[in-house]
Amino acid sequence: MNLLTETLAAIKPVDIALLQEAQRRLDNKTKPPGSLGRLEEFARRFAAISGNLEPDTTKKVIYTFAGDHGVVEEGVSAFPKEVTTQMVLNILNGGAGVNVLARHAGVEVRVVDIGVDYDFGQAPGLLVRKVARGTRNFAKGPAMTREEVVAALEVGIELAGQAKRDGVAMLGTGEMGIGNTTPSSAIIAVLSGKSVEEVTHRGTGIGDRALENKVRVIKAGVALNQPDPADPLDVLAKVGGLEIAGIAGLVLGAAANRVPVVVDGFISTAGALIACEMNPHVREYIFAAHESVEIGHRFMLERIGAEPILDLHFRLGEGTGAALAMGLIEAGVKVLKEMATFEQAGVEGNALR
């Protein structure tokens, strides 16, 4: 039995009794029941996922998976693939959007080179887990082999397991890969059965003609490769990306290890969606950070059954939305842990019920 199979078997439903007990405790805080809205949802879900009614949220980590995409040669992005490398270096230097927002939220950022066509060497905050030097152009054939997909999934699973052993309380997903809205759109088109036009948007900001080309390329790639919507690994291999597979693995590993995982935007949600297709219980461990302006993102969130925490018109990726959402989730947990009960405050609870 390989790591992927073992992980899928280890994922169990969240404990309903813990959810109920967490809500009972929230209802005994000095407030009208439910008056803190979704913060209470975050708190009870976090407690139930972690198996702890007083969880420690101190250690939070975003894993930003980086990979190149062969389909970029079809002109689907406003930027050349070399920008992937340049932006990874920017993140490692602390200058990217995810760095700024993660510092604000007290979150550590770790970059995972899972498929960049560049050798970074050793650097603080960099984890070299290269499966391949980018995917192949799925307009001309499968993006990856099935073996590459499993290897990338297991990278994410291993990182989640190590994070659990290191005492990380909350995981976040992020990505960097020029062209990666193209495979993400292909994935949701295949899994949902919706037209490519319905789920494909402008990515880095391409114009109308480039968008028409992007739709054409995705249609051609899907027609050529015929990915099987009943087989998530086949979909990943034929039209996916290495960083998307790594994110899917991280989400699977988080669920198997009972660690809450905050999923960022469109590309991250493509990975989370693949994980949910592989084991439906995974959705119980996911917090959707935000809804991006990429039109396919809404369909992904609906298929997962996740309500986004934020809607700030983001379309950056990297883990930026996850960093902000982590702060709100942590706020909910602190309400559960730190807010006084009616008894502690000497307040007559029946007056607020």
RODO-2510 file (C-alpha; in nm, 4 decimals, decimal comma):
residues 353
     n   res          X          Y          Z
     1     m     0,0000     0,0000     0,0000
     2     n     0,1525     0,3335    -0,1039
     3     l     0,1356     0,6611     0,0852
     4     l    -0,1508     0,7974    -0,1237
     5     t    -0,3668     0,4904    -0,0659
     6     e    -0,2894     0,4899     0,3070
     7     t    -0,3751     0,8591     0,3335
     8     l    -0,7079     0,8229     0,1558
     9     a    -0,7995     0,5367     0,3893
    10     a    -0,7038     0,7412     0,6973
    11     i    -0,9461     1,0282     0,6261
    12     k    -1,2530     1,0026     0,8481
    13     p    -1,5568     1,2268     0,9027
    14     v    -1,5210     1,5106     1,1516
    15     d    -1,6527     1,4269     1,5018
    16     i    -2,0091     1,5640     1,5190
    17     a    -2,0101     1,5377     1,8995
    18     l    -1,7130     1,7772     1,9174
    19     l    -1,8883     2,0200     1,6826
    20     q    -2,1917     2,0187     1,9094
    21     e    -1,9888     2,0581     2,2275
    22     a    -1,7946     2,3496     2,0801
    23     q    -2,1221     2,5207     1,9883
    24     r    -2,2620     2,4545     2,3377
    25     r    -1,9569     2,6292     2,4833
    26     l    -1,9957     2,9196     2,2416
    27     d    -2,3625     2,9541     2,3405
    28     n    -2,2535     2,9908     2,7039
    29     k    -2,0318     3,2911     2,6273
    30     t    -2,1462     3,6421     2,7220
    31     k    -2,3397     3,7137     2,4038
    32     p    -2,6690     3,6228     2,2420
    33     p    -2,6480     3,2781     2,0793
    34     g    -2,5036     3,2953     1,7296
    35     s    -2,4372     3,6674     1,7506
    36     l    -2,0774     3,6329     1,6301
    37     g    -2,1987     3,4689     1,3120
    38     r    -1,9357     3,2928     1,1055
    39     l    -1,6655     3,3384     1,3709
    40     e    -1,8607     3,0813     1,5706
    41     e    -1,8680     2,8509     1,2687
    42     f    -1,4910     2,8828     1,2339
    43     a    -1,4383     2,8100     1,6030
    44     r    -1,6558     2,5010     1,6238
    45     r    -1,5209     2,3577     1,2990
    46     f    -1,1594     2,4210     1,4020
    47     a    -1,2189     2,2488     1,7357
    48     a    -1,3886     1,9503     1,5761
    49     i    -1,1233     1,9125     1,3037
    50     s    -0,8328     1,9332     1,5472
    51     g    -1,0038     1,7210     1,8127
    52     n    -0,9359     1,9858     2,0743
    53     l    -1,1844     2,2245     2,2344
    54     e    -0,9005     2,4595     2,3296
    55     p    -0,6698     2,4413     2,0269
    56     d    -0,3408     2,6292     2,0084
    57     t    -0,3373     2,8373     1,6906
    58     t     0,0093     2,9856     1,7382
    59     k     0,1883     2,8031     1,4561
    60     k     0,0423     2,8689     1,1117
    61     v     0,2129     2,7906     0,7808
    62     i     0,1285     2,8607     0,4177
    63     y     0,2864     2,6278     0,1629
    64     t     0,3239     2,8049    -0,1705
    65     f     0,3755     2,5375    -0,4364
    66     a     0,5582     2,6481    -0,7518
    67     g     0,5627     2,4878    -1,0945
    68     d     0,5930     2,5699    -1,4624
    69     h     0,3432     2,4837    -1,7352
    70     g     0,4146     2,3686    -2,0879
    71     v     0,0839     2,5105    -2,2098
    72     v     0,2274     2,8625    -2,1681
    73     e     0,3851     2,8184    -2,5128
    74     e     0,0304     2,8475    -2,6526
    75     g     0,0091     3,2143    -2,5479
    76     v    -0,2453     3,1650    -2,2666
    77     s    -0,0775     3,4057    -2,0227
    78     a     0,0219     3,7710    -2,0254
    79     f     0,3664     3,6714    -1,8934
    80     p     0,6407     3,4291    -2,0051
    81     k     0,7175     3,1250    -1,7940
    82     e     1,0422     3,2821    -1,6663
    83     v     0,8282     3,4990    -1,4380
    84     t     0,7550     3,1885    -1,2294
    85     t     1,1225     3,1719    -1,1326
    86     q     1,1449     3,5456    -1,0768
    87     m     0,8399     3,5471    -0,8512
    88     v     0,9632     3,2488    -0,6493
    89     l     1,2819     3,4440    -0,5821
    90     n     1,0708     3,7446    -0,4844
    91     i     0,8763     3,5341    -0,2338
    92     l     1,1981     3,3880    -0,0937
    93     n     1,3261     3,7450    -0,0512
    94     g     1,0103     3,8403     0,1392
    95     g     0,8875     4,0920    -0,1169
    96     a     0,5699     3,9342    -0,2547
    97     g     0,2083     3,9975    -0,1618
    98     v     0,1877     3,6734     0,0312
    99     n     0,4893     3,7726     0,2407
   100     v     0,3367     4,1060     0,3377
   101     l    -0,0013     3,9617     0,4312
   102     a     0,1499     3,6595     0,6052
   103     r     0,3673     3,8838     0,8221
   104     h     0,0565     4,0840     0,9048
   105     a    -0,1259     3,7660     1,0122
   106     g     0,1663     3,6017     1,1922
   107     v     0,1957     3,3212     0,9378
   108     e     0,5112     3,1530     0,8074
   109     v     0,5503     3,1079     0,4300
   110     r     0,7298     2,8032     0,2899
   111     v     0,7896     2,7791    -0,0852
   112     v     0,7796     2,4314    -0,2391
   113     d     0,9622     2,3910    -0,5707
   114     i     0,7635     2,0982    -0,7027
   115     g     0,8095     2,1691    -1,0720
   116     v     0,9935     2,4874    -1,1679
   117     d     1,2242     2,4748    -1,4702
   118     y     1,5071     2,6297    -1,2705
   119     d     1,7517     2,5178    -1,0023
   120     f     1,7255     2,7458    -0,6998
   121     g     1,9835     2,5728    -0,4819
   122     q     1,9358     2,6077    -0,1086
   123     a     1,7569     2,9063     0,0421
   124     p     1,5799     2,9799     0,3705
   125     g     1,2104     2,9042     0,3363
   126     l     1,2589     2,6906     0,0235
   127     l     1,1715     2,3222     0,0089
   128     v     1,3030     2,1536    -0,3061
   129     r     1,0682     1,8676    -0,3924
   130     k     1,0970     1,8799    -0,7722
   131     v     0,8981     1,6064    -0,9456
   132     a     0,9697     1,7407    -1,2964
   133     r     1,0866     2,0629    -1,4591
   134     g     0,7315     2,1699    -1,5374
   135     t     0,4455     1,9992    -1,7119
   136     r     0,4224     1,9223    -2,0810
   137     n     0,1937     2,1198    -2,3117
   138     f    -0,1488     1,9591    -2,2712
   139     a    -0,2578     2,1047    -2,6064
   140     k    -0,0242     1,8456    -2,7599
   141     g    -0,0573     1,5536    -2,5177
   142     p    -0,0945     1,4720    -2,1469
   143     a     0,0544     1,7289    -1,9082
   144     m     0,1993     1,4583    -1,6826
   145     t     0,2266     1,0868    -1,6416
   146     r     0,0161     0,9195    -1,3759
   147     e     0,3389     0,8391    -1,1898
   148     e     0,4321     1,2079    -1,1805
   149     v     0,0885     1,2938    -1,0458
   150     v     0,1142     1,0400    -0,7641
   151     a     0,4654     1,1626    -0,6793
   152     a     0,3418     1,5236    -0,6605
   153     l     0,0426     1,4265    -0,4482
   154     e     0,2720     1,2418    -0,2097
   155     v     0,4964     1,5493    -0,1781
   156     g     0,1989     1,7396    -0,0395
   157     i     0,0929     1,4520     0,1830
   158     e     0,4435     1,4246     0,3312
   159     l     0,4583     1,7987     0,3987
   160     a     0,1250     1,7870     0,5826
   161     g     0,2429     1,4941     0,7927
   162     q     0,5669     1,6699     0,8847
   163     a     0,3742     1,9872     0,9679
   164     k     0,1555     1,7892     1,2068
   165     r     0,4642     1,6423     1,3754
   166     d     0,6121     1,9929     1,4022
   167     g     0,3053     2,1217     1,5849
   168     v     0,1620     2,3343     1,3042
   169     a    -0,1981     2,4128     1,4004
   170     m    -0,3278     2,5490     1,0699
   171     l    -0,2123     2,4978     0,7121
   172     g    -0,2669     2,7289     0,4176
   173     t    -0,2256     2,6700     0,0458
   174     g    -0,0718     2,8979    -0,2125
   175     e     0,0829     2,8667    -0,5565
   176     m     0,3060     3,0299    -0,8116
   177     g     0,3062     2,9187    -1,1739
   178     i     0,2630     3,1311    -1,4826
   179     g    -0,0219     2,9893    -1,6903
   180     n    -0,1827     2,7931    -1,4090
   181     t    -0,5328     2,9346    -1,4479
   182     t    -0,5434     2,7407    -1,7758
   183     p    -0,5168     2,3909    -1,6212
   184     s    -0,7419     2,5043    -1,3353
   185     s    -1,0129     2,6040    -1,5822
   186     a    -0,9669     2,2743    -1,7659
   187     i    -1,0065     2,0799    -1,4408
   188     i    -1,3357     2,2414    -1,3407
   189     a    -1,4695     2,2179    -1,6968
   190     v    -1,4021     1,8433    -1,7032
   191     l    -1,5301     1,7703    -1,3524
   192     s    -1,8398     1,9895    -1,3700
   193     g    -1,9363     1,9286    -1,7316
   194     k    -1,9714     2,3027    -1,7854
   195     s    -1,8486     2,4645    -2,1034
   196     v    -1,4939     2,5966    -2,1162
   197     e    -1,6332     2,9460    -2,1827
   198     e    -1,8317     2,9342    -1,8562
   199     v    -1,5284     2,8617    -1,6378
   200     t    -1,2413     3,0464    -1,8072
   201     h    -1,1352     3,4022    -1,7272
   202     r    -0,8465     3,6422    -1,7774
   203     g    -0,5862     3,5074    -1,5318
   204     t    -0,3032     3,7601    -1,5163
   205     g    -0,5123     4,0103    -1,7106
   206     i    -0,5151     3,8983    -2,0722
   207     g    -0,7223     4,0834    -2,3317
   208     d    -1,0195     3,9622    -2,5324
   209     r    -0,8239     3,7989    -2,8157
   210     a    -0,5927     3,6211    -2,5754
   211     l    -0,8951     3,4997    -2,3762
   212     e    -1,0483     3,3578    -2,6933
   213     n    -0,7198     3,1793    -2,7601
   214     k    -0,7094     3,0466    -2,4033
   215     v    -1,0587     2,9001    -2,4409
   216     r    -0,9603     2,7453    -2,7743
   217     v    -0,6451     2,5895    -2,6247
   218     i    -0,8340     2,4386    -2,3302
   219     k    -1,1020     2,2965    -2,5594
   220     a    -0,8390     2,1453    -2,7844
   221     g    -0,6488     1,9961    -2,4917
   222     v    -0,9596     1,8401    -2,3390
   223     a    -1,0699     1,7013    -2,6771
   224     l    -0,7244     1,5587    -2,7445
   225     n    -0,6600     1,4026    -2,4030
   226     q    -1,0137     1,2943    -2,3125
   227     p    -0,9661     1,3123    -1,9322
   228     d    -1,2062     1,0872    -1,7406
   229     p    -1,4171     1,2969    -1,4973
   230     a    -1,4742     0,9856    -1,2853
   231     d    -1,0970     0,9528    -1,2276
   232     p    -0,9426     1,2606    -1,0604
   233     l    -0,5895     1,1301    -1,1143
   234     d    -0,6561     1,1008    -1,4864
   235     v    -0,7865     1,4590    -1,4962
   236     l    -0,4772     1,5845    -1,3113
   237     a    -0,2392     1,3906    -1,5329
   238     k    -0,3920     1,4995    -1,8610
   239     v    -0,4737     1,8678    -1,8036
   240     g    -0,3429     1,9571    -1,4558
   241     g    -0,0287     2,1007    -1,2998
   242     l     0,2384     1,9872    -1,0602
   243     e     0,1622     2,2604    -0,8072
   244     i    -0,2090     2,1769    -0,8278
   245     a    -0,1272     1,8140    -0,7510
   246     g     0,0988     1,9175    -0,4631
   247     i    -0,1813     2,1281    -0,3164
   248     a    -0,4240     1,8378    -0,3534
   249     g    -0,1784     1,6214    -0,1616
   250     l    -0,1366     1,8807     0,1136
   251     v    -0,5148     1,8981     0,1539
   252     l    -0,5400     1,5182     0,1677
   253     g    -0,2584     1,5031     0,4224
   254     a    -0,4186     1,7748     0,6331
   255     a    -0,7459     1,5835     0,6441
   256     a    -0,5724     1,2562     0,7322
   257     n    -0,3814     1,4306     1,0131
   258     r    -0,6808     1,6342     1,1393
   259     v    -0,5212     1,9701     1,0653
   260     p    -0,7459     2,2532     0,9397
   261     v    -0,6421     2,3676     0,5939
   262     v    -0,7202     2,7119     0,4518
   263     v    -0,7465     2,6975     0,0740
   264     d    -0,6570     3,0126    -0,1187
   265     g    -0,7968     3,1091    -0,4608
   266     f    -0,8775     2,9568    -0,7978
   267     i    -0,5689     2,7419    -0,8501
   268     s    -0,5515     2,6251    -0,4887
   269     t    -0,9190     2,5359    -0,5032
   270     a    -0,8533     2,3268    -0,8135
   271     g    -0,6182     2,1210    -0,5991
   272     a    -0,8671     2,1049    -0,3115
   273     l    -1,1396     1,9993    -0,5544
   274     i    -0,9276     1,7111    -0,6801
   275     a    -0,8701     1,6047    -0,3178
   276     c    -1,2452     1,6148    -0,2481
   277     e    -1,3157     1,4099    -0,5597
   278     m    -1,0746     1,1477    -0,4257
   279     n    -1,2362     1,1366    -0,0805
   280     p    -1,5585     1,3314    -0,0091
   281     h    -1,4812     1,3594     0,3648
   282     v    -1,1956     1,5971     0,2769
   283     r    -1,4404     1,8874     0,2360
   284     e    -1,5051     1,8780     0,6129
   285     y    -1,1442     1,9853     0,6794
   286     i    -1,1333     2,2777     0,4352
   287     f    -1,1818     2,6478     0,4986
   288     a    -1,2299     2,8386     0,1717
   289     a    -1,0321     3,1604     0,2139
   290     h    -1,2069     3,3713    -0,0475
   291     e    -1,3852     3,3828    -0,3806
   292     s    -1,1645     3,5237    -0,6526
   293     v    -1,2731     3,7090    -0,9653
   294     e    -1,1883     3,4048    -1,1785
   295     i    -1,5333     3,2945    -1,2919
   296     g    -1,4592     2,9227    -1,2571
   297     h    -1,3843     2,9607    -0,8863
   298     r    -1,7522     2,9863    -0,7913
   299     f    -1,8257     2,6531    -0,9599
   300     m    -1,5373     2,4886    -0,7738
   301     l    -1,6577     2,6205    -0,4378
   302     e    -2,0120     2,5059    -0,5104
   303     r    -1,8935     2,1576    -0,6036
   304     i    -1,6910     2,1329    -0,2830
   305     g    -1,9771     2,2798    -0,0809
   306     a    -1,7577     2,5520     0,0714
   307     e    -1,8688     2,9046     0,1559
   308     p    -1,5807     3,1510     0,1074
   309     i    -1,4765     3,3606     0,4048
   310     l    -1,3823     3,6727     0,2059
   311     d    -1,4704     3,8376    -0,1219
   312     l    -1,2119     4,1081    -0,1876
   313     h    -1,1944     4,0793    -0,5674
   314     f    -0,8544     3,9055    -0,5402
   315     r    -0,6885     3,7347    -0,8363
   316     l    -0,3292     3,7123    -0,7209
   317     g    -0,2893     3,3679    -0,5684
   318     e     0,0390     3,2925    -0,3829
   319     g    -0,1611     3,2290    -0,0620
   320     t    -0,2596     3,5936    -0,0106
   321     g    -0,6248     3,5225     0,0635
   322     a    -0,5329     3,2320     0,2894
   323     a    -0,3143     3,4591     0,5034
   324     l    -0,6006     3,7015     0,5642
   325     a    -0,8583     3,4283     0,6262
   326     m    -0,6321     3,2579     0,8802
   327     g    -0,6531     3,5666     1,0985
   328     l    -1,0331     3,5502     1,1032
   329     i    -1,0361     3,1778     1,1767
   330     e    -0,7935     3,2345     1,4617
   331     a    -1,0188     3,5134     1,5923
   332     g    -1,3073     3,2688     1,6099
   333     v    -1,0969     3,0170     1,8002
   334     k    -0,9924     3,2860     2,0468
   335     v    -1,3583     3,3647     2,1142
   336     l    -1,4095     2,9990     2,2042
   337     k    -1,1041     2,9955     2,4296
   338     e    -1,0934     3,3407     2,5847
   339     m    -1,4400     3,4955     2,5979
   340     a    -1,5971     3,4804     2,9447
   341     t    -1,8927     3,2562     3,0165
   342     f    -2,2049     3,3918     3,1844
   343     e    -2,0982     3,2277     3,5096
   344     q    -1,7466     3,3728     3,4971
   345     a    -1,8756     3,7236     3,4263
   346     g    -2,1621     3,7106     3,6725
   347     v    -2,4121     3,7831     3,3941
   348     e    -2,7608     3,6396     3,3904
   349     g    -2,7555     3,4333     3,0737
   350     n    -3,1302     3,3908     3,0368
   351     a    -3,1622     3,7645     2,9698
   352     l    -2,9720     3,7185     2,6401
   353     r    -3,1382     3,4000     2,5216
***
